[in-house]
Amino acid sequence: MELTSGIFKAAENIYKNNKGSILRTFIYTIGHFAIAITVLMLVADVSFMIALTDAIVEPLANAVWYFILDKWWASRSKN
C-alpha cells in the first residue's frame, strides 16, 4: 500500500512540475500518429496495420526525444 501511494505521489509531482511539457508532448504525439499512418500508406504503400504499428512505435521514441528537448529548451530560455 505504501509503495503504491508513493508511486502515485511521485507521478503527481512529475505531472505538476511538467504539465505544459507533457501536454505539448501528448498533442505532438497524437498528431504524429495520424501523419505517420497517412504518409506510410500513401508513400510506402503499406497496409494499415503495418502503418499503424510503425506510427505507434516510432512516435513514442520521438515523444521521449521531444520531452527531453522541450525541457532543455525551456531551461535555456529562462536564463
PDB file of N, CA, C and O in Angstrom:
ATOM      1  N   MET A   1       0.824  -1.201   0.000  1.00  0.00           N
ATOM      2  CA  MET A   1       0.000   0.000   0.000  1.00  0.00           C
ATOM      3  C   MET A   1       0.864   1.260   0.000  1.00  0.00           C
ATOM      4  O   MET A   1       0.602   2.213  -0.733  1.00  0.00           O
ATOM      5  N   GLU A   2       1.898   1.240   0.837  1.00  0.00           N
ATOM      6  CA  GLU A   2       2.768   2.407   0.932  1.00  0.00           C
ATOM      7  C   GLU A   2       3.542   2.634  -0.371  1.00  0.00           C
ATOM      8  O   GLU A   2       3.739   3.774  -0.790  1.00  0.00           O
ATOM      9  N   LEU A   3       3.976   1.545  -1.005  1.00  0.00           N
ATOM     10  CA  LEU A   3       4.691   1.649  -2.270  1.00  0.00           C
ATOM     11  C   LEU A   3       3.792   2.234  -3.346  1.00  0.00           C
ATOM     12  O   LEU A   3       4.215   3.100  -4.112  1.00  0.00           O
ATOM     13  N   THR A   4       2.556   1.764  -3.406  1.00  0.00           N
ATOM     14  CA  THR A   4       1.605   2.258  -4.402  1.00  0.00           C
ATOM     15  C   THR A   4       1.335   3.743  -4.215  1.00  0.00           C
ATOM     16  O   THR A   4       1.344   4.502  -5.183  1.00  0.00           O
ATOM     17  N   SER A   5       1.097   4.160  -2.984  1.00  0.00           N
ATOM     18  CA  SER A   5       0.826   5.581  -2.748  1.00  0.00           C
ATOM     19  C   SER A   5       2.062   6.425  -3.042  1.00  0.00           C
ATOM     20  O   SER A   5       1.937   7.572  -3.472  1.00  0.00           O
ATOM     21  N   GLY A   6       3.248   5.874  -2.818  1.00  0.00           N
ATOM     22  CA  GLY A   6       4.483   6.589  -3.142  1.00  0.00           C
ATOM     23  C   GLY A   6       4.654   6.779  -4.638  1.00  0.00           C
ATOM     24  O   GLY A   6       5.112   7.826  -5.094  1.00  0.00           O
ATOM     25  N   ILE A   7       4.280   5.751  -5.402  1.00  0.00           N
ATOM     26  CA  ILE A   7       4.364   5.832  -6.862  1.00  0.00           C
ATOM     27  C   ILE A   7       3.391   6.882  -7.387  1.00  0.00           C
ATOM     28  O   ILE A   7       3.744   7.690  -8.245  1.00  0.00           O
ATOM     29  N   PHE A   8       2.161   6.865  -6.867  1.00  0.00           N
ATOM     30  CA  PHE A   8       1.169   7.848  -7.307  1.00  0.00           C
ATOM     31  C   PHE A   8       1.583   9.261  -6.919  1.00  0.00           C
ATOM     32  O   PHE A   8       1.364  10.200  -7.684  1.00  0.00           O
ATOM     33  N   LYS A   9       2.172   9.422  -5.755  1.00  0.00           N
ATOM     34  CA  LYS A   9       2.633  10.740  -5.313  1.00  0.00           C
ATOM     35  C   LYS A   9       3.772  11.230  -6.215  1.00  0.00           C
ATOM     36  O   LYS A   9       3.811  12.403  -6.587  1.00  0.00           O
ATOM     37  N   ALA A  10       4.690  10.335  -6.562  1.00  0.00           N
ATOM     38  CA  ALA A  10       5.795  10.709  -7.450  1.00  0.00           C
ATOM     39  C   ALA A  10       5.260  11.093  -8.821  1.00  0.00           C
ATOM     40  O   ALA A  10       5.702  12.083  -9.404  1.00  0.00           O
ATOM     41  N   ALA A  11       4.300  10.308  -9.349  1.00  0.00           N
ATOM     42  CA  ALA A  11       3.702  10.621 -10.653  1.00  0.00           C
ATOM     43  C   ALA A  11       2.992  11.965 -10.609  1.00  0.00           C
ATOM     44  O   ALA A  11       3.070  12.743 -11.560  1.00  0.00           O
ATOM     45  N   GLU A  12       2.297  12.242  -9.504  1.00  0.00           N
ATOM     46  CA  GLU A  12       1.605  13.526  -9.352  1.00  0.00           C
ATOM     47  C   GLU A  12       2.603  14.682  -9.348  1.00  0.00           C
ATOM     48  O   GLU A  12       2.356  15.717  -9.967  1.00  0.00           O
ATOM     49  N   ASN A  13       3.712  14.512  -8.664  1.00  0.00           N
ATOM     50  CA  ASN A  13       4.735  15.566  -8.631  1.00  0.00           C
ATOM     51  C   ASN A  13       5.355  15.787 -10.003  1.00  0.00           C
ATOM     52  O   ASN A  13       5.597  16.926 -10.402  1.00  0.00           O
ATOM     53  N   ILE A  14       5.614  14.696 -10.729  1.00  0.00           N
ATOM     54  CA  ILE A  14       6.162  14.821 -12.086  1.00  0.00           C
ATOM     55  C   ILE A  14       5.172  15.571 -12.960  1.00  0.00           C
ATOM     56  O   ILE A  14       5.564  16.459 -13.716  1.00  0.00           O
ATOM     57  N   TYR A  15       3.889  15.223 -12.867  1.00  0.00           N
ATOM     58  CA  TYR A  15       2.864  15.892 -13.670  1.00  0.00           C
ATOM     59  C   TYR A  15       2.776  17.375 -13.327  1.00  0.00           C
ATOM     60  O   TYR A  15       2.755  18.218 -14.224  1.00  0.00           O
ATOM     61  N   LYS A  16       2.725  17.698 -12.045  1.00  0.00           N
ATOM     62  CA  LYS A  16       2.604  19.097 -11.630  1.00  0.00           C
ATOM     63  C   LYS A  16       3.796  19.928 -12.095  1.00  0.00           C
ATOM     64  O   LYS A  16       3.631  21.080 -12.495  1.00  0.00           O
ATOM     65  N   ASN A  17       4.993  19.350 -12.045  1.00  0.00           N
ATOM     66  CA  ASN A  17       6.200  20.089 -12.405  1.00  0.00           C
ATOM     67  C   ASN A  17       6.441  20.169 -13.906  1.00  0.00           C
ATOM     68  O   ASN A  17       7.275  20.950 -14.364  1.00  0.00           O
ATOM     69  N   ASN A  18       5.708  19.360 -14.676  1.00  0.00           N
ATOM     70  CA  ASN A  18       5.945  19.296 -16.124  1.00  0.00           C
ATOM     71  C   ASN A  18       4.663  19.365 -16.939  1.00  0.00           C
ATOM     72  O   ASN A  18       4.632  18.897 -18.078  1.00  0.00           O
ATOM     73  N   LYS A  19       3.609  19.938 -16.379  1.00  0.00           N
ATOM     74  CA  LYS A  19       2.292  19.929 -17.019  1.00  0.00           C
ATOM     75  C   LYS A  19       2.321  20.454 -18.456  1.00  0.00           C
ATOM     76  O   LYS A  19       1.768  19.817 -19.353  1.00  0.00           O
ATOM     77  N   GLY A  20       2.949  21.589 -18.684  1.00  0.00           N
ATOM     78  CA  GLY A  20       2.992  22.173 -20.024  1.00  0.00           C
ATOM     79  C   GLY A  20       3.743  21.290 -21.010  1.00  0.00           C
ATOM     80  O   GLY A  20       3.277  21.067 -22.127  1.00  0.00           O
ATOM     81  N   SER A  21       4.887  20.795 -20.607  1.00  0.00           N
ATOM     82  CA  SER A  21       5.677  19.928 -21.484  1.00  0.00           C
ATOM     83  C   SER A  21       4.940  18.632 -21.787  1.00  0.00           C
ATOM     84  O   SER A  21       4.969  18.153 -22.920  1.00  0.00           O
ATOM     85  N   ILE A  22       4.290  18.069 -20.800  1.00  0.00           N
ATOM     86  CA  ILE A  22       3.559  16.820 -21.005  1.00  0.00           C
ATOM     87  C   ILE A  22       2.396  17.040 -21.959  1.00  0.00           C
ATOM     88  O   ILE A  22       2.162  16.204 -22.832  1.00  0.00           O
ATOM     89  N   LEU A  23       1.667  18.125 -21.824  1.00  0.00           N
ATOM     90  CA  LEU A  23       0.548  18.408 -22.719  1.00  0.00           C
ATOM     91  C   LEU A  23       1.034  18.601 -24.160  1.00  0.00           C
ATOM     92  O   LEU A  23       0.465  18.024 -25.086  1.00  0.00           O
ATOM     93  N   ARG A  24       2.076  19.403 -24.354  1.00  0.00           N
ATOM     94  CA  ARG A  24       2.618  19.603 -25.700  1.00  0.00           C
ATOM     95  C   ARG A  24       3.136  18.298 -26.289  1.00  0.00           C
ATOM     96  O   ARG A  24       2.958  18.034 -27.479  1.00  0.00           O
ATOM     97  N   THR A  25       3.771  17.489 -25.465  1.00  0.00           N
ATOM     98  CA  THR A  25       4.283  16.197 -25.919  1.00  0.00           C
ATOM     99  C   THR A  25       3.140  15.287 -26.345  1.00  0.00           C
ATOM    100  O   THR A  25       3.247  14.606 -27.366  1.00  0.00           O
ATOM    101  N   PHE A  26       2.053  15.260 -25.588  1.00  0.00           N
ATOM    102  CA  PHE A  26       0.896  14.418 -25.902  1.00  0.00           C
ATOM    103  C   PHE A  26       0.249  14.850 -27.221  1.00  0.00           C
ATOM    104  O   PHE A  26      -0.053  14.008 -28.067  1.00  0.00           O
ATOM    105  N   ILE A  27       0.038  16.148 -27.398  1.00  0.00           N
ATOM    106  CA  ILE A  27      -0.575  16.668 -28.624  1.00  0.00           C
ATOM    107  C   ILE A  27       0.315  16.375 -29.830  1.00  0.00           C
ATOM    108  O   ILE A  27      -0.179  15.952 -30.875  1.00  0.00           O
ATOM    109  N   TYR A  28       1.613  16.597 -29.692  1.00  0.00           N
ATOM    110  CA  TYR A  28       2.561  16.306 -30.761  1.00  0.00           C
ATOM    111  C   TYR A  28       2.505  14.822 -31.137  1.00  0.00           C
ATOM    112  O   TYR A  28       2.511  14.480 -32.319  1.00  0.00           O
ATOM    113  N   THR A  29       2.450  13.954 -30.144  1.00  0.00           N
ATOM    114  CA  THR A  29       2.469  12.512 -30.382  1.00  0.00           C
ATOM    115  C   THR A  29       1.210  12.047 -31.110  1.00  0.00           C
ATOM    116  O   THR A  29       1.303  11.242 -32.037  1.00  0.00           O
ATOM    117  N   ILE A  30       0.043  12.534 -30.714  1.00  0.00           N
ATOM    118  CA  ILE A  30      -1.203  12.166 -31.382  1.00  0.00           C
ATOM    119  C   ILE A  30      -1.176  12.626 -32.847  1.00  0.00           C
ATOM    120  O   ILE A  30      -1.563  11.876 -33.744  1.00  0.00           O
ATOM    121  N   GLY A  31      -0.726  13.838 -33.078  1.00  0.00           N
ATOM    122  CA  GLY A  31      -0.604  14.338 -34.441  1.00  0.00           C
ATOM    123  C   GLY A  31       0.375  13.512 -35.259  1.00  0.00           C
ATOM    124  O   GLY A  31       0.151  13.249 -36.441  1.00  0.00           O
ATOM    125  N   HIS A  32       1.450  13.112 -34.625  1.00  0.00           N
ATOM    126  CA  HIS A  32       2.448  12.306 -35.315  1.00  0.00           C
ATOM    127  C   HIS A  32       1.873  10.942 -35.707  1.00  0.00           C
ATOM    128  O   HIS A  32       2.176  10.440 -36.789  1.00  0.00           O
ATOM    129  N   PHE A  33       1.055  10.339 -34.854  1.00  0.00           N
ATOM    130  CA  PHE A  33       0.401   9.062 -35.201  1.00  0.00           C
ATOM    131  C   PHE A  33      -0.377   9.214 -36.509  1.00  0.00           C
ATOM    132  O   PHE A  33      -0.208   8.419 -37.433  1.00  0.00           O
ATOM    133  N   ALA A  34      -1.216  10.222 -36.581  1.00  0.00           N
ATOM    134  CA  ALA A  34      -2.071  10.427 -37.753  1.00  0.00           C
ATOM    135  C   ALA A  34      -1.246  10.707 -39.007  1.00  0.00           C
ATOM    136  O   ALA A  34      -1.522  10.155 -40.072  1.00  0.00           O
ATOM    137  N   ILE A  35      -0.242  11.557 -38.880  1.00  0.00           N
ATOM    138  CA  ILE A  35       0.599  11.895 -40.027  1.00  0.00           C
ATOM    139  C   ILE A  35       1.387  10.680 -40.502  1.00  0.00           C
ATOM    140  O   ILE A  35       1.475  10.424 -41.702  1.00  0.00           O
ATOM    141  N   ALA A  36       1.958   9.936 -39.563  1.00  0.00           N
ATOM    142  CA  ALA A  36       2.765   8.771 -39.941  1.00  0.00           C
ATOM    143  C   ALA A  36       1.933   7.706 -40.644  1.00  0.00           C
ATOM    144  O   ALA A  36       2.380   7.134 -41.638  1.00  0.00           O
ATOM    145  N   ILE A  37       0.739   7.433 -40.148  1.00  0.00           N
ATOM    146  CA  ILE A  37      -0.131   6.446 -40.798  1.00  0.00           C
ATOM    147  C   ILE A  37      -0.447   6.881 -42.227  1.00  0.00           C
ATOM    148  O   ILE A  37      -0.343   6.089 -43.165  1.00  0.00           O
ATOM    149  N   THR A  38      -0.827   8.126 -42.379  1.00  0.00           N
ATOM    150  CA  THR A  38      -1.192   8.643 -43.694  1.00  0.00           C
ATOM    151  C   THR A  38      -0.026   8.581 -44.669  1.00  0.00           C
ATOM    152  O   THR A  38      -0.171   8.099 -45.793  1.00  0.00           O
ATOM    153  N   VAL A  39       1.124   9.067 -44.236  1.00  0.00           N
ATOM    154  CA  VAL A  39       2.296   9.096 -45.117  1.00  0.00           C
ATOM    155  C   VAL A  39       2.732   7.685 -45.488  1.00  0.00           C
ATOM    156  O   VAL A  39       3.018   7.419 -46.655  1.00  0.00           O
ATOM    157  N   LEU A  40       2.788   6.787 -44.529  1.00  0.00           N
ATOM    158  CA  LEU A  40       3.209   5.423 -44.831  1.00  0.00           C
ATOM    159  C   LEU A  40       2.263   4.740 -45.807  1.00  0.00           C
ATOM    160  O   LEU A  40       2.705   4.039 -46.717  1.00  0.00           O
ATOM    161  N   MET A  41       0.977   4.939 -45.623  1.00  0.00           N
ATOM    162  CA  MET A  41       0.017   4.306 -46.524  1.00  0.00           C
ATOM    163  C   MET A  41       0.101   4.894 -47.926  1.00  0.00           C
ATOM    164  O   MET A  41      -0.043   4.159 -48.903  1.00  0.00           O
ATOM    165  N   LEU A  42       0.329   6.195 -48.051  1.00  0.00           N
ATOM    166  CA  LEU A  42       0.379   6.842 -49.359  1.00  0.00           C
ATOM    167  C   LEU A  42       1.728   6.691 -50.062  1.00  0.00           C
ATOM    168  O   LEU A  42       1.777   6.404 -51.258  1.00  0.00           O
ATOM    169  N   VAL A  43       2.807   6.881 -49.331  1.00  0.00           N
ATOM    170  CA  VAL A  43       4.134   6.891 -49.941  1.00  0.00           C
ATOM    171  C   VAL A  43       4.721   5.482 -50.044  1.00  0.00           C
ATOM    172  O   VAL A  43       5.228   5.093 -51.096  1.00  0.00           O
ATOM    173  N   ALA A  44       4.650   4.727 -48.961  1.00  0.00           N
ATOM    174  CA  ALA A  44       5.282   3.409 -48.948  1.00  0.00           C
ATOM    175  C   ALA A  44       4.328   2.302 -49.381  1.00  0.00           C
ATOM    176  O   ALA A  44       4.743   1.156 -49.557  1.00  0.00           O
ATOM    177  N   ASP A  45       3.055   2.638 -49.554  1.00  0.00           N
ATOM    178  CA  ASP A  45       2.049   1.681 -49.987  1.00  0.00           C
ATOM    179  C   ASP A  45       2.026   0.431 -49.098  1.00  0.00           C
ATOM    180  O   ASP A  45       2.024  -0.696 -49.592  1.00  0.00           O
ATOM    181  N   VAL A  46       2.009   0.655 -47.782  1.00  0.00           N
ATOM    182  CA  VAL A  46       1.924  -0.458 -46.833  1.00  0.00           C
ATOM    183  C   VAL A  46       0.495  -0.561 -46.310  1.00  0.00           C
ATOM    184  O   VAL A  46      -0.300   0.370 -46.442  1.00  0.00           O
ATOM    185  N   SER A  47       0.189  -1.703 -45.720  1.00  0.00           N
ATOM    186  CA  SER A  47      -1.155  -1.903 -45.183  1.00  0.00           C
ATOM    187  C   SER A  47      -1.379  -1.012 -43.958  1.00  0.00           C
ATOM    188  O   SER A  47      -0.438  -0.488 -43.360  1.00  0.00           O
ATOM    189  N   PHE A  48      -2.645  -0.863 -43.613  1.00  0.00           N
ATOM    190  CA  PHE A  48      -2.993  -0.049 -42.450  1.00  0.00           C
ATOM    191  C   PHE A  48      -2.342  -0.588 -41.179  1.00  0.00           C
ATOM    192  O   PHE A  48      -1.851   0.196 -40.366  1.00  0.00           O
ATOM    193  N   MET A  49      -2.327  -1.908 -40.989  1.00  0.00           N
ATOM    194  CA  MET A  49      -1.773  -2.496 -39.761  1.00  0.00           C
ATOM    195  C   MET A  49      -0.267  -2.248 -39.643  1.00  0.00           C
ATOM    196  O   MET A  49       0.230  -1.959 -38.555  1.00  0.00           O
ATOM    197  N   ILE A  50       0.447  -2.358 -40.739  1.00  0.00           N
ATOM    198  CA  ILE A  50       1.885  -2.069 -40.707  1.00  0.00           C
ATOM    199  C   ILE A  50       2.107  -0.584 -40.442  1.00  0.00           C
ATOM    200  O   ILE A  50       2.963  -0.212 -39.640  1.00  0.00           O
ATOM    201  N   ALA A  51       1.337   0.259 -41.117  1.00  0.00           N
ATOM    202  CA  ALA A  51       1.454   1.702 -40.901  1.00  0.00           C
ATOM    203  C   ALA A  51       1.116   2.053 -39.451  1.00  0.00           C
ATOM    204  O   ALA A  51       1.788   2.882 -38.837  1.00  0.00           O
ATOM    205  N   LEU A  52       0.080   1.423 -38.908  1.00  0.00           N
ATOM    206  CA  LEU A  52      -0.326   1.676 -37.522  1.00  0.00           C
ATOM    207  C   LEU A  52       0.775   1.274 -36.543  1.00  0.00           C
ATOM    208  O   LEU A  52       1.078   2.013 -35.607  1.00  0.00           O
ATOM    209  N   THR A  53       1.370   0.103 -36.762  1.00  0.00           N
ATOM    210  CA  THR A  53       2.453  -0.359 -35.880  1.00  0.00           C
ATOM    211  C   THR A  53       3.614   0.616 -35.898  1.00  0.00           C
ATOM    212  O   THR A  53       4.098   1.027 -34.844  1.00  0.00           O
ATOM    213  N   ASP A  54       4.060   0.987 -37.080  1.00  0.00           N
ATOM    214  CA  ASP A  54       5.162   1.933 -37.183  1.00  0.00           C
ATOM    215  C   ASP A  54       4.775   3.300 -36.620  1.00  0.00           C
ATOM    216  O   ASP A  54       5.581   3.972 -35.976  1.00  0.00           O
ATOM    217  N   ALA A  55       3.544   3.693 -36.871  1.00  0.00           N
ATOM    218  CA  ALA A  55       3.080   5.009 -36.420  1.00  0.00           C
ATOM    219  C   ALA A  55       2.969   5.089 -34.901  1.00  0.00           C
ATOM    220  O   ALA A  55       2.971   6.187 -34.344  1.00  0.00           O
ATOM    221  N   ILE A  56       2.875   3.973 -34.234  1.00  0.00           N
ATOM    222  CA  ILE A  56       2.827   3.976 -32.773  1.00  0.00           C
ATOM    223  C   ILE A  56       4.228   3.881 -32.176  1.00  0.00           C
ATOM    224  O   ILE A  56       4.568   4.639 -31.268  1.00  0.00           O
ATOM    225  N   VAL A  57       5.037   2.960 -32.677  1.00  0.00           N
ATOM    226  CA  VAL A  57       6.366   2.724 -32.098  1.00  0.00           C
ATOM    227  C   VAL A  57       7.292   3.919 -32.317  1.00  0.00           C
ATOM    228  O   VAL A  57       7.913   4.401 -31.369  1.00  0.00           O
ATOM    229  N   GLU A  58       7.389   4.389 -33.529  1.00  0.00           N
ATOM    230  CA  GLU A  58       8.325   5.469 -33.847  1.00  0.00           C
ATOM    231  C   GLU A  58       7.975   6.780 -33.138  1.00  0.00           C
ATOM    232  O   GLU A  58       8.882   7.425 -32.613  1.00  0.00           O
ATOM    233  N   PRO A  59       6.702   7.211 -33.095  1.00  0.00           N
ATOM    234  CA  PRO A  59       6.405   8.448 -32.375  1.00  0.00           C
ATOM    235  C   PRO A  59       6.609   8.351 -30.856  1.00  0.00           C
ATOM    236  O   PRO A  59       6.897   9.357 -30.208  1.00  0.00           O
ATOM    237  N   LEU A  60       6.464   7.174 -30.298  1.00  0.00           N
ATOM    238  CA  LEU A  60       6.740   7.052 -28.865  1.00  0.00           C
ATOM    239  C   LEU A  60       8.205   7.373 -28.572  1.00  0.00           C
ATOM    240  O   LEU A  60       8.518   8.035 -27.583  1.00  0.00           O
ATOM    241  N   ALA A  61       9.087   6.903 -29.432  1.00  0.00           N
ATOM    242  CA  ALA A  61      10.501   7.265 -29.294  1.00  0.00           C
ATOM    243  C   ALA A  61      10.686   8.767 -29.510  1.00  0.00           C
ATOM    244  O   ALA A  61      11.443   9.416 -28.788  1.00  0.00           O
ATOM    245  N   ASN A  62       9.989   9.313 -30.508  1.00  0.00           N
ATOM    246  CA  ASN A  62      10.062  10.755 -30.747  1.00  0.00           C
ATOM    247  C   ASN A  62       9.483  11.557 -29.583  1.00  0.00           C
ATOM    248  O   ASN A  62       9.978  12.641 -29.273  1.00  0.00           O
ATOM    249  N   ALA A  63       8.446  11.038 -28.941  1.00  0.00           N
ATOM    250  CA  ALA A  63       7.840  11.741 -27.812  1.00  0.00           C
ATOM    251  C   ALA A  63       8.831  11.881 -26.661  1.00  0.00           C
ATOM    252  O   ALA A  63       8.900  12.930 -26.021  1.00  0.00           O
ATOM    253  N   VAL A  64       9.589  10.836 -26.402  1.00  0.00           N
ATOM    254  CA  VAL A  64      10.618  10.908 -25.354  1.00  0.00           C
ATOM    255  C   VAL A  64      11.662  11.946 -25.749  1.00  0.00           C
ATOM    256  O   VAL A  64      12.067  12.777 -24.935  1.00  0.00           O
ATOM    257  N   TRP A  65      12.093  11.888 -27.008  1.00  0.00           N
ATOM    258  CA  TRP A  65      13.062  12.864 -27.501  1.00  0.00           C
ATOM    259  C   TRP A  65      12.525  14.291 -27.371  1.00  0.00           C
ATOM    260  O   TRP A  65      13.237  15.182 -26.907  1.00  0.00           O
ATOM    261  N   TYR A  66      11.266  14.510 -27.782  1.00  0.00           N
ATOM    262  CA  TYR A  66      10.689  15.849 -27.726  1.00  0.00           C
ATOM    263  C   TYR A  66      10.588  16.348 -26.278  1.00  0.00           C
ATOM    264  O   TYR A  66      10.868  17.516 -26.010  1.00  0.00           O
ATOM    265  N   PHE A  67      10.198  15.493 -25.365  1.00  0.00           N
ATOM    266  CA  PHE A  67      10.089  15.883 -23.962  1.00  0.00           C
ATOM    267  C   PHE A  67      11.451  16.354 -23.444  1.00  0.00           C
ATOM    268  O   PHE A  67      11.550  17.389 -22.785  1.00  0.00           O
ATOM    269  N   ILE A  68      12.492  15.587 -23.749  1.00  0.00           N
ATOM    270  CA  ILE A  68      13.842  15.970 -23.316  1.00  0.00           C
ATOM    271  C   ILE A  68      14.245  17.300 -23.963  1.00  0.00           C
ATOM    272  O   ILE A  68      14.770  18.189 -23.293  1.00  0.00           O
ATOM    273  N   LEU A  69      13.997  17.425 -25.258  1.00  0.00           N
ATOM    274  CA  LEU A  69      14.314  18.662 -25.972  1.00  0.00           C
ATOM    275  C   LEU A  69      13.553  19.851 -25.393  1.00  0.00           C
ATOM    276  O   LEU A  69      14.131  20.919 -25.191  1.00  0.00           O
ATOM    277  N   ASP A  70      12.261  19.672 -25.126  1.00  0.00           N
ATOM    278  CA  ASP A  70      11.449  20.757 -24.592  1.00  0.00           C
ATOM    279  C   ASP A  70      11.924  21.176 -23.198  1.00  0.00           C
ATOM    280  O   ASP A  70      11.971  22.367 -22.893  1.00  0.00           O
ATOM    281  N   LYS A  71      12.270  20.217 -22.364  1.00  0.00           N
ATOM    282  CA  LYS A  71      12.771  20.550 -21.024  1.00  0.00           C
ATOM    283  C   LYS A  71      14.095  21.313 -21.133  1.00  0.00           C
ATOM    284  O   LYS A  71      14.310  22.283 -20.407  1.00  0.00           O
ATOM    285  N   TRP A  72      14.979  20.882 -22.032  1.00  0.00           N
ATOM    286  CA  TRP A  72      16.247  21.572 -22.220  1.00  0.00           C
ATOM    287  C   TRP A  72      16.009  22.985 -22.757  1.00  0.00           C
ATOM    288  O   TRP A  72      16.604  23.950 -22.278  1.00  0.00           O
ATOM    289  N   TRP A  73      15.133  23.092 -23.755  1.00  0.00           N
ATOM    290  CA  TRP A  73      14.830  24.384 -24.371  1.00  0.00           C
ATOM    291  C   TRP A  73      14.260  25.355 -23.340  1.00  0.00           C
ATOM    292  O   TRP A  73      14.677  26.511 -23.265  1.00  0.00           O
ATOM    293  N   ALA A  74      13.311  24.876 -22.552  1.00  0.00           N
ATOM    294  CA  ALA A  74      12.683  25.728 -21.535  1.00  0.00           C
ATOM    295  C   ALA A  74      13.713  26.170 -20.497  1.00  0.00           C
ATOM    296  O   ALA A  74      13.666  27.308 -20.028  1.00  0.00           O
ATOM    297  N   SER A  75      14.622  25.302 -20.140  1.00  0.00           N
ATOM    298  CA  SER A  75      15.647  25.683 -19.140  1.00  0.00           C
ATOM    299  C   SER A  75      16.613  26.718 -19.715  1.00  0.00           C
ATOM    300  O   SER A  75      17.136  27.550 -18.974  1.00  0.00           O
ATOM    301  N   ARG A  76      16.853  26.675 -21.009  1.00  0.00           N
ATOM    302  CA  ARG A  76      17.754  27.648 -21.636  1.00  0.00           C
ATOM    303  C   ARG A  76      17.076  29.003 -21.823  1.00  0.00           C
ATOM    304  O   ARG A  76      17.741  30.037 -21.762  1.00  0.00           O
ATOM    305  N   SER A  77      15.761  29.011 -22.050  1.00  0.00           N
ATOM    306  CA  SER A  77      15.066  30.270 -22.305  1.00  0.00           C
ATOM    307  C   SER A  77      14.776  31.050 -21.034  1.00  0.00           C
ATOM    308  O   SER A  77      14.454  32.236 -21.110  1.00  0.00           O
ATOM    309  N   LYS A  78      14.879  30.427 -19.872  1.00  0.00           N
ATOM    310  CA  LYS A  78      14.672  31.114 -18.603  1.00  0.00           C
ATOM    311  C   LYS A  78      15.854  32.013 -18.263  1.00  0.00           C
ATOM    312  O   LYS A  78      15.709  32.995 -17.535  1.00  0.00           O
ATOM    313  N   ASN A  79      17.019  31.673 -18.792  1.00  0.00           N
ATOM    314  CA  ASN A  79      18.246  32.427 -18.455  1.00  0.00           C
ATOM    315  C   ASN A  79      18.391  33.665 -19.286  1.00  0.00           C
ATOM    316  O   ASN A  79      19.363  34.404 -19.127  1.00  0.00           O
TER     317      ASN A  79
END
